[in-house]
């Protein structure tokens, strides 16, 4: 990433304006990063609480250990597969296109989950 400072453009006024704008964009990017990290953390906590409550209410007590272990085995097992798929996409499409295509897949998946009425009685 290209980083600028006011010293790089100290000779002209336009250069100083560009440097100041760049510094404010860096602060805006930092603010967005912090907001995103907080949102992601809150979402992960809420999702874990909801999932744990569902598992504890749905499965019998004597099966909770097996169910939790199976879920964690699957969750941690797909991480390397996801890394391979992401690497292949990035090498063929480029990093930005790969990330945007994954965002599109997540949005379609979330939209499908929100509009799925097959389990509603």
C-alpha positions, 0 to 999 in steps of 0.5 A: 500500500502506498503511504504518503506524508506531508514531507513527500510534497513539501514543495507545493500547496497541492502536494500538501493538500494531497498529503493531508487528505491521505492522512485523513483517509488513513484515519477513516480507514482505521475507524472503519477497521475498528468498527468492523472488528467490533461488529464481527466480534459481537456477531461471533459472540451472538452466533456462538450463544445462539448455537450453543443454546440450540445444541443444548436444547435440541440434543440429549445431554448424553450426546452433547460431547459427541455433537460438540466434537463433531461440529468442531471437527467439521469447523476446523477441518474446512479451514484448510480447504477454504484457504486452498479455494481462496488461494486458487481464486486469488491466483486466477482472478486476482485478490480483489476480484476473488474477495468480491466474488466471495462477498457475493457468495456470502450475500447470496447465501445469507439472502437464501437463509433469510428467505428460506421458509421450508422449515416454518410450520 
